[in-house]
Structure formats: C-alpha cells, structure tokens
Amino acid sequence: MSGKDEKKRVMITLNKDVFEKLERLSKETGLSKSSLITLCINEQKKA
C-alpha cells in the first residue's frame, strides 16, 4: 500500500455553526464530511 492511500482516523471538535455548515455542504454536494475537509485542506496548501 502506498503512503498516499494510507488513511488515519481522527476525532475533531467543531463549533455548532461550523458543523452545521459542514453537514449542509455534505448533503448539497454528495461528498462525505471527511472528503470535504480533505478538499479544504488540500486547497489551503495551494494558497
């Protein structure tokens, strides 16, 4: 298995507003919350 495919489980704490936005985006896009967070982090790395 390559390092890129390796996944780690994490636990995070979000305030209620951020969690609700994440849930809404997940439902609107059909992406998992994990995928959305990963996309945001990868986009931030590009900036």
mmCIF file of the N, C-alpha and C atoms, coordinates in Angstrom:
data_MODEL
# 
_entry.id   MODEL 
# 
loop_
_atom_site.group_PDB 
_atom_site.id 
_atom_site.type_symbol 
_atom_site.label_atom_id 
_atom_site.label_alt_id 
_atom_site.label_comp_id 
_atom_site.label_asym_id 
_atom_site.label_entity_id 
_atom_site.label_seq_id 
_atom_site.pdbx_PDB_ins_code 
_atom_site.Cartn_x 
_atom_site.Cartn_y 
_atom_site.Cartn_z 
_atom_site.occupancy 
_atom_site.B_iso_or_equiv 
_atom_site.pdbx_formal_charge 
_atom_site.auth_seq_id 
_atom_site.auth_comp_id 
_atom_site.auth_asym_id 
_atom_site.auth_atom_id 
_atom_site.pdbx_PDB_model_num 
ATOM 1   N N  . MET A 1 1  ? 0.854   -1.181 0.000  1.00 0.00 ? 1  MET A N  1 
ATOM 2   C CA . MET A 1 1  ? 0.000   0.000  0.000  1.00 0.00 ? 1  MET A CA 1 
ATOM 3   C C  . MET A 1 1  ? 0.894   1.235  0.000  1.00 0.00 ? 1  MET A C  1 
ATOM 4   N N  . SER A 1 2  ? 0.624   2.174  -0.898 1.00 0.00 ? 2  SER A N  1 
ATOM 5   C CA . SER A 1 2  ? 1.434   3.391  -0.939 1.00 0.00 ? 2  SER A CA 1 
ATOM 6   C C  . SER A 1 2  ? 1.010   4.334  0.173  1.00 0.00 ? 2  SER A C  1 
ATOM 7   N N  . GLY A 1 3  ? 1.908   5.228  0.556  1.00 0.00 ? 3  GLY A N  1 
ATOM 8   C CA . GLY A 1 3  ? 1.616   6.178  1.623  1.00 0.00 ? 3  GLY A CA 1 
ATOM 9   C C  . GLY A 1 3  ? 0.433   7.068  1.315  1.00 0.00 ? 3  GLY A C  1 
ATOM 10  N N  . LYS A 1 4  ? 0.207   7.363  0.036  1.00 0.00 ? 4  LYS A N  1 
ATOM 11  C CA . LYS A 1 4  ? -0.890  8.249  -0.350 1.00 0.00 ? 4  LYS A CA 1 
ATOM 12  C C  . LYS A 1 4  ? -2.252  7.616  -0.060 1.00 0.00 ? 4  LYS A C  1 
ATOM 13  N N  . ASP A 1 5  ? -2.355  6.291  -0.153 1.00 0.00 ? 5  ASP A N  1 
ATOM 14  C CA . ASP A 1 5  ? -3.616  5.603  0.081  1.00 0.00 ? 5  ASP A CA 1 
ATOM 15  C C  . ASP A 1 5  ? -3.863  5.313  1.557  1.00 0.00 ? 5  ASP A C  1 
ATOM 16  N N  . GLU A 1 6  ? -2.833  5.456  2.373  1.00 0.00 ? 6  GLU A N  1 
ATOM 17  C CA . GLU A 1 6  ? -2.970  5.172  3.795  1.00 0.00 ? 6  GLU A CA 1 
ATOM 18  C C  . GLU A 1 6  ? -3.834  6.244  4.450  1.00 0.00 ? 6  GLU A C  1 
ATOM 19  N N  . LYS A 1 7  ? -4.779  5.814  5.262  1.00 0.00 ? 7  LYS A N  1 
ATOM 20  C CA . LYS A 1 7  ? -5.677  6.757  5.928  1.00 0.00 ? 7  LYS A CA 1 
ATOM 21  C C  . LYS A 1 7  ? -5.565  6.591  7.430  1.00 0.00 ? 7  LYS A C  1 
ATOM 22  N N  . LYS A 1 8  ? -5.786  7.684  8.150  1.00 0.00 ? 8  LYS A N  1 
ATOM 23  C CA . LYS A 1 8  ? -5.786  7.687  9.609  1.00 0.00 ? 8  LYS A CA 1 
ATOM 24  C C  . LYS A 1 8  ? -7.127  8.240  10.076 1.00 0.00 ? 8  LYS A C  1 
ATOM 25  N N  . ARG A 1 9  ? -7.673  7.633  11.092 1.00 0.00 ? 9  ARG A N  1 
ATOM 26  C CA . ARG A 1 9  ? -8.922  8.118  11.684 1.00 0.00 ? 9  ARG A CA 1 
ATOM 27  C C  . ARG A 1 9  ? -8.573  9.180  12.726 1.00 0.00 ? 9  ARG A C  1 
ATOM 28  N N  . VAL A 1 10 ? -9.298  10.299 12.697 1.00 0.00 ? 10 VAL A N  1 
ATOM 29  C CA . VAL A 1 10 ? -9.071  11.368 13.668 1.00 0.00 ? 10 VAL A CA 1 
ATOM 30  C C  . VAL A 1 10 ? -10.405 11.815 14.263 1.00 0.00 ? 10 VAL A C  1 
ATOM 31  N N  . MET A 1 11 ? -10.320 12.411 15.431 1.00 0.00 ? 11 MET A N  1 
ATOM 32  C CA . MET A 1 11 ? -11.502 12.986 16.061 1.00 0.00 ? 11 MET A CA 1 
ATOM 33  C C  . MET A 1 11 ? -11.251 14.482 16.195 1.00 0.00 ? 11 MET A C  1 
ATOM 34  N N  . ILE A 1 12 ? -12.214 15.287 15.741 1.00 0.00 ? 12 ILE A N  1 
ATOM 35  C CA . ILE A 1 12 ? -12.076 16.740 15.848 1.00 0.00 ? 12 ILE A CA 1 
ATOM 36  C C  . ILE A 1 12 ? -13.306 17.309 16.543 1.00 0.00 ? 12 ILE A C  1 
ATOM 37  N N  . THR A 1 13 ? -13.164 18.499 17.074 1.00 0.00 ? 13 THR A N  1 
ATOM 38  C CA . THR A 1 13 ? -14.275 19.205 17.693 1.00 0.00 ? 13 THR A CA 1 
ATOM 39  C C  . THR A 1 13 ? -14.533 20.472 16.892 1.00 0.00 ? 13 THR A C  1 
ATOM 40  N N  . LEU A 1 14 ? -15.781 20.665 16.486 1.00 0.00 ? 14 LEU A N  1 
ATOM 41  C CA . LEU A 1 14 ? -16.180 21.847 15.722 1.00 0.00 ? 14 LEU A CA 1 
ATOM 42  C C  . LEU A 1 14 ? -17.277 22.571 16.490 1.00 0.00 ? 14 LEU A C  1 
ATOM 43  N N  . ASN A 1 15 ? -17.312 23.896 16.341 1.00 0.00 ? 15 ASN A N  1 
ATOM 44  C CA . ASN A 1 15 ? -18.436 24.584 16.967 1.00 0.00 ? 15 ASN A CA 1 
ATOM 45  C C  . ASN A 1 15 ? -19.700 24.269 16.167 1.00 0.00 ? 15 ASN A C  1 
ATOM 46  N N  . LYS A 1 16 ? -20.842 24.511 16.753 1.00 0.00 ? 16 LYS A N  1 
ATOM 47  C CA . LYS A 1 16 ? -22.121 24.112 16.169 1.00 0.00 ? 16 LYS A CA 1 
ATOM 48  C C  . LYS A 1 16 ? -22.318 24.696 14.777 1.00 0.00 ? 16 LYS A C  1 
ATOM 49  N N  . ASP A 1 17 ? -22.003 25.971 14.590 1.00 0.00 ? 17 ASP A N  1 
ATOM 50  C CA . ASP A 1 17 ? -22.202 26.614 13.288 1.00 0.00 ? 17 ASP A CA 1 
ATOM 51  C C  . ASP A 1 17 ? -21.362 25.959 12.198 1.00 0.00 ? 17 ASP A C  1 
ATOM 52  N N  . VAL A 1 18 ? -20.108 25.687 12.499 1.00 0.00 ? 18 VAL A N  1 
ATOM 53  C CA . VAL A 1 18 ? -19.217 25.059 11.515 1.00 0.00 ? 18 VAL A CA 1 
ATOM 54  C C  . VAL A 1 18 ? -19.707 23.651 11.195 1.00 0.00 ? 18 VAL A C  1 
ATOM 55  N N  . PHE A 1 19 ? -20.114 22.910 12.205 1.00 0.00 ? 19 PHE A N  1 
ATOM 56  C CA . PHE A 1 19 ? -20.618 21.556 11.978 1.00 0.00 ? 19 PHE A CA 1 
ATOM 57  C C  . PHE A 1 19 ? -21.859 21.578 11.088 1.00 0.00 ? 19 PHE A C  1 
ATOM 58  N N  . GLU A 1 20 ? -22.768 22.518 11.346 1.00 0.00 ? 20 GLU A N  1 
ATOM 59  C CA . GLU A 1 20 ? -23.985 22.610 10.537 1.00 0.00 ? 20 GLU A CA 1 
ATOM 60  C C  . GLU A 1 20 ? -23.660 22.971 9.091  1.00 0.00 ? 20 GLU A C  1 
ATOM 61  N N  . LYS A 1 21 ? -22.684 23.858 8.888  1.00 0.00 ? 21 LYS A N  1 
ATOM 62  C CA . LYS A 1 21 ? -22.257 24.197 7.524  1.00 0.00 ? 21 LYS A CA 1 
ATOM 63  C C  . LYS A 1 21 ? -21.656 22.978 6.835  1.00 0.00 ? 21 LYS A C  1 
ATOM 64  N N  . LEU A 1 22 ? -20.848 22.227 7.565  1.00 0.00 ? 22 LEU A N  1 
ATOM 65  C CA . LEU A 1 22 ? -20.231 21.026 7.014  1.00 0.00 ? 22 LEU A CA 1 
ATOM 66  C C  . LEU A 1 22 ? -21.296 20.000 6.632  1.00 0.00 ? 22 LEU A C  1 
ATOM 67  N N  . GLU A 1 23 ? -22.275 19.800 7.481  1.00 0.00 ? 23 GLU A N  1 
ATOM 68  C CA . GLU A 1 23 ? -23.363 18.865 7.180  1.00 0.00 ? 23 GLU A CA 1 
ATOM 69  C C  . GLU A 1 23 ? -24.149 19.313 5.959  1.00 0.00 ? 23 GLU A C  1 
ATOM 70  N N  . ARG A 1 24 ? -24.450 20.613 5.875  1.00 0.00 ? 24 ARG A N  1 
ATOM 71  C CA . ARG A 1 24 ? -25.204 21.146 4.735  1.00 0.00 ? 24 ARG A CA 1 
ATOM 72  C C  . ARG A 1 24 ? -24.423 20.943 3.441  1.00 0.00 ? 24 ARG A C  1 
ATOM 73  N N  . LEU A 1 25 ? -23.133 21.288 3.460  1.00 0.00 ? 25 LEU A N  1 
ATOM 74  C CA . LEU A 1 25 ? -22.302 21.105 2.267  1.00 0.00 ? 25 LEU A CA 1 
ATOM 75  C C  . LEU A 1 25 ? -22.214 19.638 1.868  1.00 0.00 ? 25 LEU A C  1 
ATOM 76  N N  . SER A 1 26 ? -22.142 18.770 2.844  1.00 0.00 ? 26 SER A N  1 
ATOM 77  C CA . SER A 1 26 ? -22.077 17.339 2.574  1.00 0.00 ? 26 SER A CA 1 
ATOM 78  C C  . SER A 1 26 ? -23.343 16.875 1.854  1.00 0.00 ? 26 SER A C  1 
ATOM 79  N N  . LYS A 1 27 ? -24.483 17.314 2.332  1.00 0.00 ? 27 LYS A N  1 
ATOM 80  C CA . LYS A 1 27 ? -25.752 16.933 1.703  1.00 0.00 ? 27 LYS A CA 1 
ATOM 81  C C  . LYS A 1 27 ? -25.891 17.548 0.317  1.00 0.00 ? 27 LYS A C  1 
ATOM 82  N N  . GLU A 1 28 ? -25.490 18.817 0.167  1.00 0.00 ? 28 GLU A N  1 
ATOM 83  C CA . GLU A 1 28 ? -25.619 19.513 -1.119 1.00 0.00 ? 28 GLU A CA 1 
ATOM 84  C C  . GLU A 1 28 ? -24.705 18.927 -2.187 1.00 0.00 ? 28 GLU A C  1 
ATOM 85  N N  . THR A 1 29 ? -23.505 18.533 -1.799 1.00 0.00 ? 29 THR A N  1 
ATOM 86  C CA . THR A 1 29 ? -22.519 18.068 -2.775 1.00 0.00 ? 29 THR A CA 1 
ATOM 87  C C  . THR A 1 29 ? -22.501 16.557 -2.945 1.00 0.00 ? 29 THR A C  1 
ATOM 88  N N  . GLY A 1 30 ? -23.052 15.844 -1.970 1.00 0.00 ? 30 GLY A N  1 
ATOM 89  C CA . GLY A 1 30 ? -22.989 14.391 -2.010 1.00 0.00 ? 30 GLY A CA 1 
ATOM 90  C C  . GLY A 1 30 ? -21.636 13.842 -1.575 1.00 0.00 ? 30 GLY A C  1 
ATOM 91  N N  . LEU A 1 31 ? -20.772 14.722 -1.066 1.00 0.00 ? 31 LEU A N  1 
ATOM 92  C CA . LEU A 1 31 ? -19.456 14.308 -0.581 1.00 0.00 ? 31 LEU A CA 1 
ATOM 93  C C  . LEU A 1 31 ? -19.525 14.045 0.917  1.00 0.00 ? 31 LEU A C  1 
ATOM 94  N N  . SER A 1 32 ? -18.697 13.145 1.372  1.00 0.00 ? 32 SER A N  1 
ATOM 95  C CA . SER A 1 32 ? -18.641 12.885 2.810  1.00 0.00 ? 32 SER A CA 1 
ATOM 96  C C  . SER A 1 32 ? -18.009 14.081 3.526  1.00 0.00 ? 32 SER A C  1 
ATOM 97  N N  . LYS A 1 33 ? -18.258 14.175 4.809  1.00 0.00 ? 33 LYS A N  1 
ATOM 98  C CA . LYS A 1 33 ? -17.634 15.245 5.595  1.00 0.00 ? 33 LYS A CA 1 
ATOM 99  C C  . LYS A 1 33 ? -16.119 15.110 5.554  1.00 0.00 ? 33 LYS A C  1 
ATOM 100 N N  . SER A 1 34 ? -15.634 13.894 5.596  1.00 0.00 ? 34 SER A N  1 
ATOM 101 C CA . SER A 1 34 ? -14.196 13.646 5.517  1.00 0.00 ? 34 SER A CA 1 
ATOM 102 C C  . SER A 1 34 ? -13.626 14.151 4.189  1.00 0.00 ? 34 SER A C  1 
ATOM 103 N N  . SER A 1 35 ? -14.329 13.874 3.098  1.00 0.00 ? 35 SER A N  1 
ATOM 104 C CA . SER A 1 35 ? -13.866 14.334 1.781  1.00 0.00 ? 35 SER A CA 1 
ATOM 105 C C  . SER A 1 35 ? -13.855 15.853 1.695  1.00 0.00 ? 35 SER A C  1 
ATOM 106 N N  . LEU A 1 36 ? -14.869 16.496 2.239  1.00 0.00 ? 36 LEU A N  1 
ATOM 107 C CA . LEU A 1 36 ? -14.920 17.960 2.210  1.00 0.00 ? 36 LEU A CA 1 
ATOM 108 C C  . LEU A 1 36 ? -13.771 18.574 2.997  1.00 0.00 ? 36 LEU A C  1 
ATOM 109 N N  . ILE A 1 37 ? -13.486 18.038 4.161  1.00 0.00 ? 37 ILE A N  1 
ATOM 110 C CA . ILE A 1 37 ? -12.382 18.551 4.970  1.00 0.00 ? 37 ILE A CA 1 
ATOM 111 C C  . ILE A 1 37 ? -11.062 18.336 4.246  1.00 0.00 ? 37 ILE A C  1 
ATOM 112 N N  . THR A 1 38 ? -10.896 17.166 3.634  1.00 0.00 ? 38 THR A N  1 
ATOM 113 C CA . THR A 1 38 ? -9.678  16.884 2.875  1.00 0.00 ? 38 THR A CA 1 
ATOM 114 C C  . THR A 1 38 ? -9.521  17.865 1.720  1.00 0.00 ? 38 THR A C  1 
ATOM 115 N N  . LEU A 1 39 ? -10.608 18.133 0.995  1.00 0.00 ? 39 LEU A N  1 
ATOM 116 C CA . LEU A 1 39 ? -10.558 19.099 -0.109 1.00 0.00 ? 39 LEU A CA 1 
ATOM 117 C C  . LEU A 1 39 ? -10.155 20.483 0.385  1.00 0.00 ? 39 LEU A C  1 
ATOM 118 N N  . CYS A 1 40 ? -10.728 20.918 1.496  1.00 0.00 ? 40 CYS A N  1 
ATOM 119 C CA . CYS A 1 40 ? -10.400 22.240 2.047  1.00 0.00 ? 40 CYS A CA 1 
ATOM 120 C C  . CYS A 1 40 ? -8.926  22.330 2.430  1.00 0.00 ? 40 CYS A C  1 
ATOM 121 N N  . ILE A 1 41 ? -8.412  21.302 3.052  1.00 0.00 ? 41 ILE A N  1 
ATOM 122 C CA . ILE A 1 41 ? -7.001  21.307 3.456  1.00 0.00 ? 41 ILE A CA 1 
ATOM 123 C C  . ILE A 1 41 ? -6.100  21.313 2.227  1.00 0.00 ? 41 ILE A C  1 
ATOM 124 N N  . ASN A 1 42 ? -6.433  20.513 1.222  1.00 0.00 ? 42 ASN A N  1 
ATOM 125 C CA . ASN A 1 42 ? -5.624  20.486 0.006  1.00 0.00 ? 42 ASN A CA 1 
ATOM 126 C C  . ASN A 1 42 ? -5.665  21.822 -0.723 1.00 0.00 ? 42 ASN A C  1 
ATOM 127 N N  . GLU A 1 43 ? -6.817  22.485 -0.736 1.00 0.00 ? 43 GLU A N  1 
ATOM 128 C CA . GLU A 1 43 ? -6.918  23.810 -1.357 1.00 0.00 ? 43 GLU A CA 1 
ATOM 129 C C  . GLU A 1 43 ? -6.088  24.831 -0.582 1.00 0.00 ? 43 GLU A C  1 
ATOM 130 N N  . GLN A 1 44 ? -6.100  24.740 0.734  1.00 0.00 ? 44 GLN A N  1 
ATOM 131 C CA . GLN A 1 44 ? -5.328  25.664 1.573  1.00 0.00 ? 44 GLN A CA 1 
ATOM 132 C C  . GLN A 1 44 ? -3.839  25.508 1.302  1.00 0.00 ? 44 GLN A C  1 
ATOM 133 N N  . LYS A 1 45 ? -3.395  24.280 1.066  1.00 0.00 ? 45 LYS A N  1 
ATOM 134 C CA . LYS A 1 45 ? -1.981  24.031 0.771  1.00 0.00 ? 45 LYS A CA 1 
ATOM 135 C C  . LYS A 1 45 ? -1.567  24.720 -0.523 1.00 0.00 ? 45 LYS A C  1 
ATOM 136 N N  . LYS A 1 46 ? -2.500  24.865 -1.478 1.00 0.00 ? 46 LYS A N  1 
ATOM 137 C CA . LYS A 1 46 ? -2.199  25.504 -2.762 1.00 0.00 ? 46 LYS A CA 1 
ATOM 138 C C  . LYS A 1 46 ? -2.053  27.010 -2.623 1.00 0.00 ? 46 LYS A C  1 
ATOM 139 N N  . ALA A 1 47 ? -2.736  27.591 -1.645 1.00 0.00 ? 47 ALA A N  1 
ATOM 140 C CA . ALA A 1 47 ? -2.751  29.052 -1.476 1.00 0.00 ? 47 ALA A CA 1 
ATOM 141 C C  . ALA A 1 47 ? -1.435  29.582 -0.951 1.00 0.00 ? 47 ALA A C  1 
# 
